[in-house]
Amino acid sequence: MSELCSEVQVVVKDRMRLVTAVLAASQWPQMEQKIRTHAVHPHAKEIQRFVQPYQTHPAVVLTNQLLAQRVPVEDLFTAALRSSWPDLRPFERLPGPLMDGRWVTQLEAFLRDTGISERFWSRHHAVWEEAKNQLCAIFAGVELPELLMKVVQKPFPQQILAMPNLGFPALSTLVAETGQNLYVIVPPLLAVGESPPWPYHEDPPAVLVNVWHALLTHLMGEQWAAQEKAKLHG
């Protein structure tokens, strides 16, 4: 599912949804609740119910080990998005902690063993389509690549793709990078107290601020790293 909205393409990638499903079965939801108590999206609860029988699956066990080692959750999404679908064979270099390929191998096994594509996602098309359409309306007319290039003062070759995230992580907007694309993974805005997150269209400026901040942090972080490397080898 994808739609071009101005200069940002809004997509729903099954590889991304698969990572959110593994995170739903892992210790990640409890880790987020310790950071900030919050209500999750109703669809996230449905994901958790579906994957509950698979909490001891090797993919989930390995994910918990990686999280305990403080592997950034962005690396999990990056590894999945740098692998083909549905066999999840890497076509680009995987992030350092996942370079051995064990995690994406277990991710593919989780896909097969749960049957999540046929048994779950096929029954929940509408909620993802609605989220995609809301994000698309928010990005319409926003010249995001040009604005970013002016700030970081360099062109970047990748297409920006935005993905709604109705699962996990729920607290932060993430960026995952491949050779061709910058994926910005956008959860709904948290509400107050025990209320579920706000739909994207309830506060477009806040959604854009979160996306802008995530992309800018990612791009400026790379620029800073390149500058430091140049100093070392200068």
C-alpha positions as a Markdown table, in Angstrom:
| # | Residue | x | y | z |
|---|---|---|---|---|
| 1 | Met | 0.0 | 0.0 | 0.0 |
| 2 | Ser | 1.6 | 3.3 | -1.1 |
| 3 | Glu | 0.5 | 6.7 | -2.2 |
| 4 | Leu | 2.5 | 9.7 | -3.4 |
| 5 | Cys | 1.6 | 12.8 | -1.4 |
| 6 | Ser | 3.4 | 15.8 | -2.7 |
| 7 | Glu | 7.1 | 15.0 | -2.4 |
| 8 | Val | 6.7 | 12.4 | 0.4 |
| 9 | Gln | 5.4 | 9.0 | -0.4 |
| 10 | Val | 3.3 | 7.4 | 2.3 |
| 11 | Val | 3.5 | 3.6 | 2.4 |
| 12 | Val | 2.6 | 0.6 | 4.6 |
| 13 | Lys | 5.3 | -1.9 | 4.4 |
| 14 | Asp | 4.7 | -5.4 | 5.7 |
| 15 | Arg | 8.4 | -5.6 | 6.7 |
| 16 | Met | 7.8 | -2.7 | 9.1 |
| 17 | Arg | 4.5 | -4.2 | 10.4 |
| 18 | Leu | 6.4 | -7.5 | 11.0 |
| 19 | Val | 8.9 | -5.7 | 13.2 |
| 20 | Thr | 6.1 | -4.1 | 15.2 |
| 21 | Ala | 4.5 | -7.5 | 15.7 |
| 22 | Val | 7.7 | -9.0 | 17.1 |
| 23 | Leu | 8.1 | -6.0 | 19.3 |
| 24 | Ala | 4.5 | -6.4 | 20.5 |
| 25 | Ala | 5.4 | -10.0 | 21.6 |
| 26 | Ser | 8.7 | -8.8 | 23.3 |
| 27 | Gln | 9.5 | -6.9 | 26.4 |
| 28 | Trp | 9.4 | -3.6 | 24.4 |
| 29 | Pro | 5.8 | -2.5 | 25.4 |
| 30 | Gln | 6.7 | -2.9 | 29.1 |
| 31 | Met | 9.9 | -0.9 | 28.5 |
| 32 | Glu | 8.0 | 1.9 | 27.0 |
| 33 | Gln | 5.5 | 2.0 | 29.8 |
| 34 | Lys | 8.4 | 2.4 | 32.3 |
| 35 | Ile | 9.5 | 5.4 | 30.3 |
| 36 | Arg | 6.0 | 7.0 | 30.2 |
| 37 | Thr | 2.7 | 5.5 | 31.2 |
| 38 | His | 0.4 | 5.7 | 28.2 |
| 39 | Ala | -2.5 | 4.1 | 26.3 |
| 40 | Val | -1.7 | 2.4 | 23.1 |
| 41 | His | -3.6 | 2.4 | 19.8 |
| 42 | Pro | -6.5 | -0.1 | 19.8 |
| 43 | His | -4.9 | -1.8 | 16.9 |
| 44 | Ala | -1.7 | -2.3 | 18.9 |
| 45 | Lys | -3.8 | -4.1 | 21.5 |
| 46 | Glu | -5.1 | -6.4 | 18.8 |
| 47 | Ile | -1.5 | -7.1 | 17.6 |
| 48 | Gln | -0.5 | -8.0 | 21.1 |
| 49 | Arg | -3.4 | -10.4 | 21.5 |
| 50 | Phe | -2.5 | -12.1 | 18.2 |
| 51 | Val | 1.2 | -12.5 | 19.0 |
| 52 | Gln | 0.7 | -13.5 | 22.7 |
| 53 | Pro | 1.1 | -17.2 | 22.0 |
| 54 | Tyr | 4.4 | -16.5 | 20.3 |
| 55 | Gln | 6.2 | -14.8 | 23.2 |
| 56 | Thr | 8.8 | -17.7 | 23.3 |
| 57 | His | 9.4 | -17.8 | 19.6 |
| 58 | Pro | 13.1 | -17.6 | 18.8 |
| 59 | Ala | 12.6 | -14.2 | 17.0 |
| 60 | Val | 11.1 | -12.8 | 20.1 |
| 61 | Val | 13.7 | -14.3 | 22.4 |
| 62 | Leu | 16.5 | -12.9 | 20.2 |
| 63 | Thr | 14.8 | -9.5 | 20.1 |
| 64 | Asn | 14.7 | -9.4 | 23.9 |
| 65 | Gln | 18.4 | -10.2 | 24.0 |
| 66 | Leu | 19.2 | -7.4 | 21.6 |
| 67 | Leu | 17.0 | -4.9 | 23.5 |
| 68 | Ala | 18.8 | -5.9 | 26.7 |
| 69 | Gln | 22.1 | -5.2 | 24.9 |
| 70 | Arg | 20.7 | -1.7 | 24.1 |
| 71 | Val | 20.6 | -2.3 | 20.4 |
| 72 | Pro | 18.6 | 0.7 | 19.0 |
| 73 | Val | 15.2 | -0.3 | 17.9 |
| 74 | Glu | 15.8 | 1.7 | 14.7 |
| 75 | Asp | 18.4 | -1.0 | 13.8 |
| 76 | Leu | 15.6 | -3.6 | 13.8 |
| 77 | Phe | 13.5 | -1.7 | 11.3 |
| 78 | Thr | 16.6 | -0.9 | 9.2 |
| 79 | Ala | 17.6 | -4.5 | 9.0 |
| 80 | Ala | 14.1 | -5.6 | 7.9 |
| 81 | Leu | 13.8 | -2.8 | 5.3 |
| 82 | Arg | 17.2 | -3.8 | 3.9 |
| 83 | Ser | 15.9 | -7.3 | 3.3 |
| 84 | Ser | 13.7 | -8.6 | 0.6 |
| 85 | Trp | 10.1 | -9.6 | 1.0 |
| 86 | Pro | 8.8 | -12.1 | 2.0 |
| 87 | Asp | 12.0 | -14.2 | 2.3 |
| 88 | Leu | 13.9 | -11.5 | 4.2 |
| 89 | Arg | 17.2 | -12.0 | 2.5 |
| 90 | Pro | 19.5 | -9.0 | 3.0 |
| 91 | Phe | 20.2 | -7.0 | -0.1 |
| 92 | Glu | 22.2 | -4.3 | 1.7 |
| 93 | Arg | 24.6 | -4.2 | 4.6 |
| 94 | Leu | 22.8 | -4.8 | 7.9 |
| 95 | Pro | 23.4 | -2.6 | 10.9 |
| 96 | Gly | 26.4 | -3.6 | 13.0 |
| 97 | Pro | 24.7 | -5.5 | 15.8 |
| 98 | Leu | 22.6 | -7.5 | 13.3 |
| 99 | Met | 25.2 | -8.0 | 10.6 |
| 100 | Asp | 25.4 | -11.7 | 11.1 |
| 101 | Gly | 21.9 | -12.1 | 9.7 |
| 102 | Arg | 20.5 | -14.2 | 12.6 |
| 103 | Trp | 17.8 | -11.7 | 13.5 |
| 104 | Val | 16.3 | -11.4 | 10.0 |
| 105 | Thr | 16.5 | -15.2 | 9.6 |
| 106 | Gln | 14.4 | -15.5 | 12.8 |
| 107 | Leu | 12.1 | -12.7 | 11.6 |
| 108 | Glu | 11.3 | -14.7 | 8.5 |
| 109 | Ala | 10.6 | -17.7 | 10.6 |
| 110 | Phe | 8.2 | -15.6 | 12.8 |
| 111 | Leu | 6.4 | -14.6 | 9.6 |
| 112 | Arg | 5.9 | -18.2 | 8.5 |
| 113 | Asp | 5.2 | -19.6 | 12.0 |
| 114 | Thr | 2.5 | -17.0 | 12.9 |
| 115 | Gly | 0.9 | -16.8 | 9.5 |
| 116 | Ile | 0.4 | -13.1 | 10.4 |
| 117 | Ser | -0.1 | -12.0 | 6.8 |
| 118 | Glu | -3.1 | -14.3 | 6.1 |
| 119 | Arg | -4.5 | -14.6 | 9.6 |
| 120 | Phe | -4.2 | -11.0 | 10.8 |
| 121 | Trp | -3.2 | -8.3 | 8.4 |
| 122 | Ser | -5.6 | -9.4 | 5.7 |
| 123 | Arg | -8.4 | -8.7 | 8.2 |
| 124 | His | -7.2 | -5.3 | 9.2 |
| 125 | His | -6.7 | -3.5 | 5.9 |
| 126 | Ala | -9.1 | -0.6 | 6.6 |
| 127 | Val | -7.4 | 0.7 | 9.8 |
| 128 | Trp | -4.0 | 0.9 | 8.0 |
| 129 | Glu | -5.6 | 2.5 | 4.9 |
| 130 | Glu | -7.2 | 5.2 | 7.0 |
| 131 | Ala | -4.0 | 6.0 | 8.7 |
| 132 | Lys | -2.1 | 6.1 | 5.4 |
| 133 | Asn | -4.7 | 8.5 | 3.9 |
| 134 | Gln | -4.5 | 10.8 | 7.0 |
| 135 | Leu | -0.8 | 11.0 | 6.7 |
| 136 | Cys | -1.0 | 11.6 | 3.0 |
| 137 | Ala | -3.3 | 14.6 | 3.6 |
| 138 | Ile | -0.9 | 16.0 | 6.1 |
| 139 | Phe | 2.1 | 15.9 | 3.7 |
| 140 | Ala | 0.2 | 17.3 | 0.8 |
| 141 | Gly | 1.9 | 20.5 | -0.3 |
| 142 | Val | 4.8 | 20.2 | 2.2 |
| 143 | Glu | 8.2 | 20.6 | 0.5 |
| 144 | Leu | 10.0 | 18.5 | 3.1 |
| 145 | Pro | 13.1 | 17.4 | 1.1 |
| 146 | Glu | 13.8 | 21.0 | 0.0 |
| 147 | Leu | 13.4 | 22.3 | 3.6 |
| 148 | Leu | 15.7 | 19.6 | 4.9 |
| 149 | Met | 18.4 | 20.2 | 2.3 |
| 150 | Lys | 18.4 | 23.9 | 3.2 |
| 151 | Val | 19.1 | 23.1 | 6.9 |
| 152 | Val | 21.6 | 20.3 | 6.5 |
| 153 | Gln | 23.2 | 22.2 | 3.5 |
| 154 | Lys | 23.7 | 19.2 | 1.4 |
| 155 | Pro | 21.6 | 17.1 | -1.0 |
| 156 | Phe | 20.6 | 13.6 | -0.1 |
| 157 | Pro | 19.7 | 11.1 | -2.8 |
| 158 | Gln | 17.0 | 9.1 | -1.0 |
| 159 | Gln | 13.3 | 9.4 | -1.4 |
| 160 | Ile | 11.5 | 10.2 | 1.8 |
| 161 | Leu | 8.8 | 7.6 | 2.6 |
| 162 | Ala | 6.5 | 8.0 | 5.6 |
| 163 | Met | 4.9 | 5.0 | 7.3 |
| 164 | Pro | 2.1 | 5.1 | 9.8 |
| 165 | Asn | 2.9 | 2.9 | 12.9 |
| 166 | Leu | -0.2 | 1.7 | 14.7 |
| 167 | Gly | 1.8 | -0.7 | 16.8 |
| 168 | Phe | 5.2 | -0.3 | 18.5 |
| 169 | Pro | 7.2 | 1.8 | 19.3 |
| 170 | Ala | 4.4 | 4.1 | 20.4 |
| 171 | Leu | 6.5 | 6.9 | 22.0 |
| 172 | Ser | 8.8 | 8.1 | 19.2 |
| 173 | Thr | 9.1 | 8.7 | 15.5 |
| 174 | Leu | 11.9 | 6.7 | 14.0 |
| 175 | Val | 14.0 | 6.9 | 10.9 |
| 176 | Ala | 15.4 | 3.8 | 9.0 |
| 177 | Glu | 17.7 | 4.3 | 6.0 |
| 178 | Thr | 18.3 | 2.2 | 3.0 |
| 179 | Gly | 20.4 | 3.1 | -0.1 |
| 180 | Gln | 17.3 | 4.4 | -1.9 |
| 181 | Asn | 15.0 | 5.6 | 0.8 |
| 182 | Leu | 14.7 | 7.4 | 4.1 |
| 183 | Tyr | 11.8 | 5.8 | 6.0 |
| 184 | Val | 10.2 | 7.8 | 8.7 |
| 185 | Ile | 8.0 | 5.6 | 10.9 |
| 186 | Val | 5.3 | 7.7 | 12.6 |
| 187 | Pro | 3.2 | 6.6 | 15.5 |
| 188 | Pro | -0.1 | 8.5 | 16.3 |
| 189 | Leu | 0.1 | 11.3 | 18.8 |
| 190 | Leu | -0.3 | 10.3 | 22.4 |
| 191 | Ala | -3.4 | 11.5 | 24.2 |
| 192 | Val | -3.7 | 12.4 | 27.9 |
| 193 | Gly | -4.3 | 9.8 | 30.6 |
| 194 | Glu | -5.9 | 6.5 | 29.5 |
| 195 | Ser | -7.3 | 7.9 | 26.3 |
| 196 | Pro | -6.1 | 6.1 | 23.1 |
| 197 | Pro | -3.7 | 8.1 | 20.8 |
| 198 | Trp | -5.1 | 10.9 | 18.7 |
| 199 | Pro | -5.8 | 10.1 | 15.0 |
| 200 | Tyr | -3.1 | 11.8 | 12.8 |
| 201 | His | -5.6 | 14.3 | 11.3 |
| 202 | Glu | -6.4 | 15.7 | 14.8 |
| 203 | Asp | -3.1 | 17.6 | 14.9 |
| 204 | Pro | -1.2 | 17.8 | 11.6 |
| 205 | Pro | 1.3 | 20.4 | 12.8 |
| 206 | Ala | 2.4 | 18.2 | 15.7 |
| 207 | Val | 2.8 | 15.2 | 13.3 |
| 208 | Leu | 5.0 | 17.3 | 11.0 |
| 209 | Val | 7.1 | 18.6 | 13.9 |
| 210 | Asn | 7.8 | 15.0 | 15.0 |
| 211 | Val | 8.7 | 14.0 | 11.5 |
| 212 | Trp | 10.9 | 17.0 | 11.0 |
| 213 | His | 12.7 | 16.4 | 14.3 |
| 214 | Ala | 13.3 | 12.7 | 13.6 |
| 215 | Leu | 14.6 | 13.3 | 10.0 |
| 216 | Leu | 16.8 | 16.3 | 11.0 |
| 217 | Thr | 18.3 | 14.4 | 14.0 |
| 218 | His | 19.1 | 11.5 | 11.7 |
| 219 | Leu | 20.6 | 13.6 | 8.9 |
| 220 | Met | 22.6 | 16.0 | 11.2 |
| 221 | Gly | 23.8 | 13.0 | 13.2 |
| 222 | Glu | 25.3 | 11.6 | 10.0 |
| 223 | Gln | 26.8 | 14.9 | 9.1 |
| 224 | Trp | 28.4 | 15.3 | 12.5 |
| 225 | Ala | 29.8 | 11.8 | 12.3 |
| 226 | Ala | 31.3 | 12.5 | 8.9 |
| 227 | Gln | 32.9 | 15.7 | 10.2 |
| 228 | Glu | 34.5 | 13.9 | 13.1 |
| 229 | Lys | 35.8 | 11.2 | 10.8 |
| 230 | Ala | 37.3 | 13.8 | 8.5 |
| 231 | Lys | 39.1 | 15.4 | 11.5 |
| 232 | Leu | 40.5 | 12.0 | 12.5 |
| 233 | His | 41.9 | 11.4 | 9.1 |
| 234 | Gly | 42.7 | 15.0 | 8.2 |
